[in-house]
Amino acid sequence: MKVLVVDDELDVIDLFRQKFRREIKNQDYDFTFAHSASEALGYLASGAHESTLVLSDINMPGMSGLQLLEKIKATYDQDLKVMMISAYGDQENINTAKTLGAYDFLTKPVDFIQLKEKLKKIA
């Protein structure tokens, strides 16, 4: 499964590589990282990575993850799933994400066991 992770925090790359070490080695998952919503849109537009899932933070400088979600749903194949992650798991963010077409919503700190279970259902 090809996953585009969008988060402005630079330590996310190391965290995902550590938590998914075995799955990456077994080529179960292919992670690509973008540090902003606009970088993610550029990456998707380039066609360089036919992602199955976009895993995006909500709170980022510039364009938010919710704005990114809205653009992805308006532009790309509806089969491209978008899962939102936020430190703010309030009902308003969850409802907005679902209304805009989010596949799922996780709160930070990410429970990687839960995330792996959710990814297995998509794969």
C-alpha positions, 0 to 999 in steps of 0.5 A, spaced: 500 500 500 502 506 498 501 512 503 502 519 503 503 522 510 502 529 510 505 533 517 509 539 518 512 536 524 519 533 521 520 528 526 514 524 523 518 521 518 523 517 523 517 516 527 513 512 521 519 509 519 521 506 526 513 504 527 513 501 521 520 498 520 518 491 519 512 492 514 516 497 510 522 492 510 517 486 507 514 492 502 507 492 505 507 499 505 511 504 501 511 511 505 512 518 502 512 524 506 510 531 505 511 537 510 505 541 507 498 541 504 501 544 498 507 540 497 502 534 498 498 537 492 504 538 488 506 531 489 499 528 487 499 532 481 505 530 479 503 522 479 509 520 482 506 516 487 499 513 486 497 513 493 492 509 496 491 513 502 493 520 504 494 520 512 494 528 513 495 532 519 489 537 520 493 543 523 499 545 519 501 552 517 498 555 510 493 550 508 490 546 513 489 538 512 481 540 512 482 544 506 487 539 503 482 534 504 477 538 500 481 539 494 483 532 494 476 530 494 474 535 488 480 533 484 482 526 485 479 519 484 474 518 490 478 511 491 483 515 494 482 515 501 484 520 506 485 519 513 485 525 518 490 526 524 489 531 529 491 533 536 484 536 537 479 530 537 473 535 538 467 533 535 467 539 530 473 537 527 471 530 526 464 532 523 467 537 518 472 531 516 467 526 515 462 531 511 468 533 507 469 526 505 475 523 510 475 516 510 477 516 518 479 520 523 485 519 528 487 523 534 495 524 536 499 522 539 497 516 534 496 509 536 500 505 531 497 499 533 490 502 532 493 505 525 496 498 523 489 495 524 485 501 520 490 500 514 489 492 514 482 494 512 484 498 507 489 494 504 
